Amino acid sequence: MDFLSRAHIEMTEKYGAHNYKPIPVVIERGEGVWVWDVEGRKYIDMLSSYSALNQGHRHPRIMRALFEQSQRLTLTSRAFYNDVLGRFFKKMNEITGYDKTLPMNSGVEAVETALKIARKWGYYKKGVPKNDGEIIVMENNFHGRTITVITFSTTEQYRDGFGPYTPGFKVVKYGDISEIEKAINEKTIAVLMEPLQGEGGIIVPPDGYLKEVRELTREKGILLMLDEIQTGLGRTGKLFAYEWEDARPDILILGKALGGGVYPVSAVLTSDSIMEVITPGDHGSTFGGNPLGAAIAMASLDVIIDENLPENARVMGEYFMNELRKINSPIVEEVRGKGLMIGVQVKVHAREICEKLKDYGVLSYYAHDYVMRFAPPLVIKREEIDWAMERIEKVLKSY
């Protein structure tokens, strides 16, 4: 490792909390699907900051929105109106069809917001006895790392040392509709799930599963909440992953790419009749809905739609997965995914492969130890996939 990279890494490790274990590369600049380190070496980004960079690094339209709004107004808090937020809400309505948007900042804040909305709806609209409601969640889920959210994680490390935990959650097996059916009772308020599990290892549920969950929750009079923070905004080959099976949720949770890779923006979307349980003072955020974030989010949505990034994700994803499946390597067990959300199950610890790929100019990361993740920006072209594939194949065949 060169001196400059080592200096940055040592400073980060000395003064920062050790809550991450990054691949040893120090990135200085990015554009499109490419990044450069402090020594000037070029890499292809195959992680997209966990889908926060669907539009690529520093997309010109998003950067222009950032610059122009930053020259006018950045923050008012929600104590006052601003001239951008209403336009953002209107655009969300036009694109998604949901009546109301509640803006937040990070993805996990949006998940917490959705849980609060669902619980209050359950008590005030559905008639579940107050403070007695249950929300069904999935085994192997990942919705963030706040105290309440790690309560229903099934990854022991996320929970260890952080109890006592928040009551009111039932965990069931992902991909099995009968499990949800058995868990529903008179206290059930909602089902919360990811359409595809990302952090859990790029787990794709059986065909028809989402639609079955949608039909069951509707029949039982409970809410379906879909966390599309990673899967949404084009990643799987549709604007939203639920569109693959016409499983439109009652509450949609968005984040990551909504901020275009330059600013944290998240949102919870639902109908008038559900959102009306939230009244002034029930919930809020100083930065949630700030004019800078709202301007960036509008530009981010425009880029995804105007450049037809969901369709590019579908076409490039099929091509990428087909090429990965052609690799004859003894350590590859399975290639799975949807669109440009791809997992490669391997027989050795995936971090080892990521570190080797870095030396060939490909930046990737892993999930649950034995799954390589390939999730490049949705602007990627075929020739860029070919460039990466040449190097991925070389590394996987080296075993």
QUIURMO-V338355 format. One record per pair of residues at least 6 apart in sequence whose ideal C-beta (glycine too) atoms are under 8 Angstrom apart, sorted by the first residue. I is the first residue (numbers start at 1). J is the second residue. D is the distance in whole Angstrom. If there is no record, write none. Layout:
i/j/d
I/J/D
I/J/D
//
This chain:
i/j/d
1/9/8
1/24/6
2/39/5
4/26/7
4/38/5
4/39/6
5/24/7
5/25/7
5/26/5
5/37/7
5/38/6
5/39/6
8/26/4
8/38/6
9/24/6
9/26/6
23/351/8
23/354/6
23/355/6
23/358/5
23/363/7
23/365/7
24/355/7
24/358/7
25/37/5
25/43/7
25/358/5
25/363/7
26/37/5
26/38/5
27/35/5
27/36/7
27/37/6
27/38/8
27/43/8
28/36/6
28/37/6
28/38/5
29/35/7
29/36/5
30/36/7
30/45/7
30/57/3
30/58/6
31/56/8
31/57/5
31/58/6
32/56/4
32/57/6
32/377/7
32/379/6
33/44/6
33/45/6
33/56/6
33/57/8
33/376/6
33/377/5
33/379/7
33/380/5
33/384/6
34/42/6
34/43/7
34/44/6
34/45/7
34/57/7
35/42/8
35/43/5
35/45/5
35/57/7
35/363/7
36/42/5
36/43/7
37/43/7
41/361/7
42/361/6
43/358/7
43/361/5
43/362/7
43/363/5
44/361/6
44/362/6
44/363/7
44/376/7
44/384/6
44/387/7
44/388/5
45/53/7
45/57/7
45/363/5
45/376/6
45/377/7
46/362/6
46/363/6
46/364/4
46/373/8
46/374/5
46/375/7
46/376/5
46/388/7
47/363/6
47/364/6
47/365/5
47/373/6
47/375/6
47/376/8
48/54/6
48/261/8
48/375/5
48/376/6
48/377/5
48/378/8
49/256/8
49/261/6
50/198/7
50/199/8
50/230/6
50/256/7
50/375/7
51/198/8
51/229/8
51/230/5
51/231/8
51/233/8
51/235/5
51/256/5
51/257/6
51/341/7
51/375/6
52/255/8
52/256/4
52/257/6
52/259/7
52/261/5
53/257/7
53/261/4
53/377/5
54/233/6
54/234/6
54/235/6
54/256/8
54/257/4
54/261/8
54/304/7
54/309/6
54/377/6
54/378/5
55/62/6
55/257/7
55/260/5
55/261/6
55/300/6
55/303/5
55/304/7
55/307/8
55/309/7
55/377/7
55/378/7
55/379/7
56/261/8
56/377/4
56/378/8
56/379/4
57/261/6
57/377/7
58/261/8
58/262/7
59/260/6
59/261/8
59/303/6
59/379/8
61/299/5
61/302/7
61/303/5
62/260/4
62/261/7
62/262/6
62/296/6
62/299/5
62/300/6
62/303/6
63/262/7
64/299/7
65/260/8
65/295/5
65/296/5
65/298/7
65/299/4
66/262/6
66/263/7
66/292/7
66/295/7
66/296/6
66/299/8
68/295/7
69/84/7
69/291/6
69/292/5
69/295/4
69/296/7
70/292/6
72/291/8
73/82/6
73/83/8
73/84/8
73/291/5
73/292/8
74/290/7
74/291/7
74/292/4
75/286/8
75/287/7
75/290/5
75/291/7
75/292/7
76/82/5
76/290/7
76/291/7
77/286/5
77/290/8
78/284/6
78/285/8
78/286/8
78/288/7
78/289/6
82/290/8
82/291/4
82/294/8
83/291/7
84/291/4
84/294/4
84/295/5
84/298/8
85/103/7
85/289/5
85/291/7
85/294/5
87/294/7
87/298/7
88/101/8
88/103/7
88/289/8
88/294/4
88/295/8
88/297/6
88/298/5
89/100/8
89/101/5
91/298/5
91/301/6
92/98/7
92/101/5
92/267/7
92/269/6
92/301/8
93/99/7
93/101/7
95/239/8
95/301/6
95/305/7
96/240/8
96/252/7
96/269/6
98/252/6
98/269/4
98/270/6
98/271/7
99/270/7
99/271/5
99/272/4
99/275/7
100/269/7
100/270/6
100/271/7
100/272/6
100/275/4
101/267/5
101/268/7
101/269/5
102/113/6
102/117/7
102/267/7
102/268/5
102/269/8
102/275/7
102/278/7
102/283/7
102/288/8
103/265/7
103/266/7
103/267/5
103/285/8
103/288/5
103/289/4
103/293/7
103/294/7
104/110/5
104/113/6
104/266/5
104/267/7
104/268/7
104/285/5
104/288/4
105/264/5
105/265/7
105/266/6
105/285/6
105/287/5
105/288/6
105/293/7
106/144/8
106/255/7
106/264/5
106/266/6
107/143/8
107/144/6
107/227/8
107/229/4
107/253/8
107/255/3
107/256/6
107/266/5
108/143/7
108/144/3
108/145/7
108/146/5
108/149/6
109/266/6
109/285/7
109/288/7
110/229/7
110/253/5
110/254/7
110/255/5
110/266/4
110/267/6
110/268/5
111/143/5
111/144/5
111/146/8
111/149/6
111/192/8
111/227/6
111/229/8
111/253/6
112/144/8
112/146/6
112/148/6
112/149/7
113/268/5
113/283/6
114/192/7
114/225/5
114/227/8
114/251/5
114/253/5
114/268/5
115/135/7
115/148/7
115/192/7
116/278/8
116/282/8
116/283/6
117/251/7
117/268/7
117/270/7
117/274/7
117/275/7
117/277/7
117/278/6
117/283/8
118/135/6
118/189/5
118/190/4
118/192/8
118/223/5
118/225/6
118/251/7
119/133/6
119/135/8
119/168/8
119/189/6
120/277/4
120/278/7
120/282/7
121/189/7
121/223/7
121/274/5
121/277/5
122/128/4
122/133/4
122/189/3
122/190/7
122/223/8
123/129/8
123/130/5
123/131/8
123/133/7
124/277/5
125/273/8
125/274/8
125/277/7
126/189/7
126/221/7
126/222/8
128/186/8
128/187/6
128/188/8
128/189/6
129/187/8
132/187/6
133/168/6
133/187/6
133/188/8
133/189/4
134/168/6
134/169/7
134/170/5
134/185/7
134/187/5
134/188/5
134/189/7
135/168/6
135/169/6
135/170/7
135/188/8
135/189/6
135/190/5
135/191/7
135/192/6
136/169/8
136/170/5
136/171/8
136/172/6
136/180/6
136/183/5
136/184/7
136/188/6
136/190/7
136/191/5
136/192/7
137/143/8
137/152/5
137/169/5
137/170/7
137/171/6
137/172/8
137/191/8
137/192/5
137/193/7
138/171/7
138/172/7
138/173/8
138/174/4
138/192/8
138/193/5
138/194/7
138/197/7
139/154/5
139/171/6
139/172/7
139/173/5
139/174/5
140/154/6
140/155/8
140/174/6
140/197/6
140/200/4
140/201/7
140/203/7
141/152/7
141/153/7
141/154/7
141/171/8
141/174/7
141/192/8
141/193/7
141/194/7
141/197/7
141/200/7
142/153/7
142/155/8
142/194/7
142/197/7
142/198/6
142/199/3
142/200/6
143/149/5
143/153/8
143/192/7
143/194/8
143/227/6
145/158/6
147/162/6
147/165/7
147/166/7
148/166/4
150/158/5
150/159/5
150/162/6
150/165/8
151/159/7
151/165/4
151/166/4
151/169/6
152/169/4
152/171/6
153/159/6
154/171/6
159/165/7
170/183/5
172/179/4
172/180/6
172/182/8
172/183/5
173/179/5
174/193/7
174/197/6
174/200/8
174/203/7
174/205/6
175/203/8
175/205/4
175/206/6
175/209/6
177/209/6
177/212/4
177/213/6
177/216/6
180/191/6
180/213/6
180/216/6
181/216/6
184/216/8
184/220/5
184/222/7
188/220/7
188/222/5
189/222/6
189/223/7
190/217/8
190/222/6
190/223/4
190/224/7
190/225/5
190/250/8
190/251/8
191/213/6
191/217/6
191/222/7
191/223/7
191/224/6
191/225/7
192/225/4
192/227/7
193/213/7
193/225/8
193/226/7
193/227/7
194/200/8
194/226/7
194/227/5
194/228/8
194/230/7
194/231/6
195/205/8
195/210/6
195/226/6
195/228/6
195/231/5
195/236/7
195/240/8
195/241/4
195/242/6
195/244/8
195/247/8
196/202/7
196/203/7
196/204/5
196/205/7
196/231/5
196/236/7
196/241/6
196/337/8
196/338/6
196/341/6
197/203/4
198/230/4
198/231/7
198/341/7
198/367/7
199/230/8
199/367/6
199/368/8
200/367/7
200/368/7
201/343/6
201/345/8
201/367/5
201/368/4
201/370/8
201/371/4
202/336/6
202/337/5
202/341/6
202/342/7
202/343/3
202/367/7
202/371/6
202/373/7
203/336/8
203/343/8
204/336/6
204/337/7
204/338/6
207/245/8
208/245/7
209/245/8
210/242/6
210/244/7
210/245/4
210/247/4
211/245/4
211/246/6
211/247/5
213/224/6
213/247/7
214/224/6
214/242/8
214/245/8
214/246/8
214/247/4
214/248/7
214/249/7
217/223/7
217/224/4
217/250/8
218/224/8
223/249/8
223/250/4
223/251/6
223/274/7
224/247/7
224/249/4
224/250/5
224/251/7
225/249/6
225/250/7
225/251/4
225/252/8
225/253/7
226/240/8
226/241/8
226/242/6
226/247/8
226/249/4
226/251/7
226/252/6
226/253/7
227/253/5
228/240/6
228/241/6
228/242/7
228/252/6
228/253/6
228/254/6
229/253/6
229/254/6
229/255/4
229/256/5
229/266/7
230/256/6
230/341/7
231/240/8
231/241/4
231/341/7
232/239/7
232/240/5
232/241/7
232/252/8
232/254/5
232/256/8
232/257/7
233/239/7
233/240/8
233/254/7
233/256/8
233/257/4
233/258/6
233/300/8
233/301/8
233/304/6
234/257/7
234/304/5
234/309/4
234/310/4
234/313/5
234/339/8
234/378/5
235/241/7
235/257/7
235/313/6
235/339/6
235/340/6
235/341/5
235/375/7
235/378/7
236/244/7
236/313/7
236/314/8
236/317/8
236/338/4
236/339/4
236/340/8
236/341/6
237/244/8
237/310/6
237/311/7
237/313/5
237/314/3
237/317/6
237/338/6
237/339/3
237/340/8
238/244/6
238/310/5
238/314/7
238/339/8
239/304/7
239/305/8
239/310/5
240/252/7
241/338/7
242/248/6
242/249/6
242/252/8
244/338/7
250/270/6
250/271/7
250/274/6
251/268/6
251/269/7
251/270/5
251/274/7
252/268/7
252/269/4
252/270/7
253/266/8
253/267/8
253/268/6
253/269/8
254/266/6
254/267/5
254/268/8
254/269/7
255/264/8
255/265/7
255/266/4
255/267/7
256/266/8
257/300/6
257/304/7
258/265/5
258/266/6
258/267/6
258/297/5
258/300/6
258/301/7
259/265/4
259/266/8
259/293/7
259/296/6
259/297/6
259/300/6
260/296/5
260/297/7
260/299/6
260/300/4
260/303/7
262/296/6
263/292/7
263/293/5
263/296/5
264/293/7
265/293/5
265/294/8
265/296/6
265/297/5
265/300/8
267/297/8
287/293/7
303/309/7
304/310/7
304/378/8
307/379/7
309/378/4
309/379/7
310/339/8
310/378/8
312/378/6
312/379/7
312/380/8
313/339/4
313/340/4
313/378/5
314/339/5
316/340/6
316/378/8
316/380/6
316/381/8
316/382/7
316/385/6
317/337/7
317/338/7
317/339/4
317/340/5
317/341/7
317/342/7
319/382/6
319/385/6
320/340/7
320/342/6
320/374/7
320/385/5
320/389/8
321/335/6
321/337/6
321/342/6
323/385/7
323/386/8
323/389/5
324/335/5
324/342/7
324/344/6
324/374/7
324/389/8
324/392/7
325/335/5
327/392/7
327/393/5
327/396/5
327/397/7
328/397/7
329/396/4
329/397/5
329/399/6
330/347/8
330/399/6
331/346/5
331/347/5
331/348/5
331/396/7
331/399/5
332/344/6
332/345/7
332/346/6
332/347/8
332/396/6
333/345/4
333/346/7
333/347/6
334/344/7
334/345/4
335/342/7
335/343/8
335/344/5
335/345/8
336/342/7
336/343/5
336/345/7
337/343/6
337/374/8
340/374/8
340/375/6
340/376/6
340/378/6
340/380/7
341/375/5
342/373/7
342/374/4
342/375/7
343/367/7
343/371/5
343/372/7
343/373/6
343/374/8
344/371/7
344/372/4
344/374/7
345/370/6
345/371/6
346/353/6
346/370/6
346/371/7
346/372/6
346/396/8
347/370/7
348/370/8
348/399/7
349/366/8
349/369/6
349/370/7
350/366/3
350/367/8
350/369/6
350/370/6
350/371/6
350/372/5
351/366/5
351/369/8
353/364/8
353/366/8
353/372/6
353/395/6
353/396/7
354/364/5
354/365/6
354/366/6
354/372/7
356/395/5
356/398/7
357/363/7
357/364/6
357/391/7
357/392/7
357/395/5
360/391/4
360/394/7
360/395/6
361/391/6
362/388/5
362/391/5
362/392/6
362/395/8
364/372/6
364/373/6
364/374/6
365/373/5
366/372/6
366/373/6
367/373/6
374/392/8
376/384/8
376/385/8
376/388/8
//
